[in-house]
Amino acid sequence: MQSPGPRSAITVILREHEQLSTVIEGMRRFVRLLAAGAPVPGLMVFRAMLYYIREYPQQVHHPKEDRYLFTPLRDRTDEFDYVLAELESQHARGDAKLINIEHALTRYELKGTPALRELRATVDEYAEFYADHRCMEETLILPAARRLLTKEDWAEIDAAFGANRDPFDGVKLEDDLGKLFSMIVNTIPETES
């Protein structure tokens, strides 16, 4: 029944978690640079970060976790029902948190410096929210999945996470989002001035 070792889906999940963490840290650096009065790329770069999060983790990654990882784990044990319910709830709440950041960004664009504190607070809140979410998945759910899921479960999970992640008709979204991710990472300075 048990399947030995990590599966390719786990590698994909961990890589996608790291990419999202990198984008979120880029958002944090962006607002810190704004607050310091340091030069930053145009606000379109910040909007690109929000777009990346909405289109990839929110539309592709999280739904696949819910369907292909959480559901079979729930079928094998009820030990993690509370954690799985919380993670699914967080997946759903992520969109509302992104909308809060978008609204704070728009207020900053309209009001300038007086609205910066709110923008920074909403970005920091989202970063902490996601860090907690990632920690629960990586320290509780992935080890449980490794231990409890069958080879058949893993075959389906590996296929889902290894497949072309294209939520739109015929568009090579993964390649486009990969390019967007690279642009985001390369645009935001590593260190603050």
C-alpha positions in Angstrom: 0.0 0.0 0.0 2.7 2.5 0.9 4.8 4.0 -1.8 8.5 4.6 -1.1 10.2 7.9 -1.4 9.1 11.2 -2.9 7.3 11.3 -6.2 7.8 13.7 -9.1 4.6 15.6 -8.1 6.3 16.5 -4.7 9.2 17.9 -6.6 6.8 20.0 -8.7 4.9 21.2 -5.7 8.0 22.2 -3.8 9.4 24.1 -6.8 6.1 25.9 -7.3 6.0 26.8 -3.6 9.5 28.2 -3.9 8.6 30.2 -7.0 5.5 31.7 -5.3 7.6 32.5 -2.2 10.1 34.3 -4.5 7.4 36.4 -6.1 5.9 37.3 -2.7 9.4 38.3 -1.4 9.7 40.4 -4.5 6.5 42.2 -3.6 7.8 42.8 -0.1 11.1 44.2 -1.4 9.2 46.4 -3.9 7.1 48.0 -1.1 10.1 48.4 1.2 12.0 50.2 -1.6 9.0 52.4 -2.2 8.9 53.2 1.5 12.6 54.0 1.5 12.2 56.3 -1.5 14.5 54.1 -3.5 14.2 53.7 -7.2 11.8 50.9 -8.2 10.6 49.5 -11.5 7.2 50.8 -12.7 4.2 49.7 -10.8 3.3 47.5 -13.7 5.9 45.1 -12.4 4.1 44.9 -9.1 0.8 44.3 -11.0 2.7 41.5 -12.9 3.5 39.8 -9.6 -0.2 39.9 -8.7 -1.2 38.6 -12.1 1.4 35.7 -11.7 0.0 34.7 -8.3 -3.7 34.9 -9.5 -3.0 33.0 -12.7 -0.7 30.3 -11.6 -0.9 29.4 -7.9 -4.5 30.4 -7.5 -5.9 29.0 -10.8 -3.6 26.0 -11.4 -1.5 24.9 -8.4 -4.0 25.1 -5.6 -6.9 23.5 -7.5 -4.6 20.5 -8.3 -3.6 20.2 -4.7 -7.2 20.2 -3.6 -8.2 17.6 -6.2 -5.2 15.3 -6.6 -3.4 15.5 -3.3 -5.9 16.4 -0.6 -8.8 14.2 -1.8 -6.9 10.9 -1.8 -5.3 11.7 1.5 -8.7 12.4 3.0 -9.8 9.0 1.5 -7.0 7.2 3.3 -7.3 8.8 6.8 -9.3 11.2 8.8 -6.3 12.2 10.8 -5.7 15.3 8.7 -9.3 16.4 8.0 -9.0 19.6 10.0 -5.7 20.5 8.4 -7.0 19.7 4.9 -10.2 21.8 5.5 -8.1 24.7 6.7 -5.7 24.5 3.7 -8.7 24.3 1.3 -10.2 27.3 3.1 -6.9 29.2 2.7 -6.8 28.4 -1.0 -10.3 30.0 -1.3 -9.3 33.0 0.8 -6.2 33.7 -1.2 -8.2 35.5 -3.9 -9.7 37.9 -1.4 -6.3 38.6 0.0 -5.0 39.4 -3.5 -7.9 41.7 -4.1 -7.0 43.5 -0.8 -3.5 44.0 -2.2 -4.8 45.2 -5.5 -7.1 47.8 -3.8 -4.2 49.0 -1.6 -2.0 49.4 -4.7 -4.7 51.4 -6.5 -5.1 53.6 -3.4 -1.3 54.1 -3.4 -1.4 55.0 -7.1 -4.2 57.6 -6.4 -3.0 59.0 -3.0 0.7 58.4 -3.0 2.8 58.1 0.2 -0.2 58.4 2.6 -1.5 55.0 1.3 1.9 53.3 1.3 1.6 52.0 4.9 -1.6 50.1 4.0 0.0 48.6 0.9 2.9 47.4 2.9 0.7 46.0 5.6 -1.5 44.0 3.1 1.6 42.6 1.4 3.2 41.6 4.7 -0.1 40.0 5.8 -0.3 38.0 2.6 3.4 37.0 2.9 2.8 35.7 6.5 -0.5 34.0 5.4 1.3 32.2 2.6 4.3 31.2 4.7 2.0 29.6 7.3 0.1 27.9 4.5 3.2 26.5 2.9 4.6 25.3 6.2 1.4 23.3 6.9 1.5 21.7 3.5 5.2 20.9 3.6 5.5 19.7 7.2 2.2 18.0 7.7 0.5 17.1 4.4 3.4 16.1 2.1 5.0 13.7 4.7 1.5 12.2 5.4 1.0 11.8 1.6 4.4 10.1 1.2 3.5 7.7 4.0 -0.2 6.9 3.2 -0.9 7.2 -0.5 -0.7 4.2 -2.8 1.3 3.8 -6.0 -2.0 4.3 -7.9 -2.7 7.5 -6.0 0.8 8.7 -6.9 0.5 7.8 -10.5 -2.6 10.1 -10.8 -0.9 12.9 -8.7 2.3 12.7 -10.8 0.3 12.8 -14.0 -1.7 15.8 -12.9 1.3 17.9 -11.7 3.5 16.8 -14.6 0.9 17.6 -17.3 0.8 20.8 -19.3 -0.8 23.2 -16.9 -3.0 25.0 -19.4 -6.2 26.4 -17.9 -7.0 28.3 -21.1 -7.9 26.8 -24.5 -4.7 26.1 -26.4 -2.6 28.7 -24.8 0.9 27.7 -23.6 0.3 29.5 -20.3 3.1 27.7 -18.4 5.7 29.0 -20.8 4.3 32.5 -20.6 4.1 32.4 -16.8 7.7 31.1 -16.7 8.8 34.1 -18.7 6.8 36.4 -16.4 8.4 34.8 -13.3 11.9 35.3 -14.8 11.0 39.0 -15.6 9.7 39.5 -12.0 12.7 38.0 -10.4 15.2 39.8 -12.5 13.5 43.2 -12.2 13.4 43.7 -8.4 16.8 44.5 -6.9 18.2 41.9 -4.5 19.3 44.5 -1.9 17.7 47.6 -0.6 19.5 50.9 -1.1 
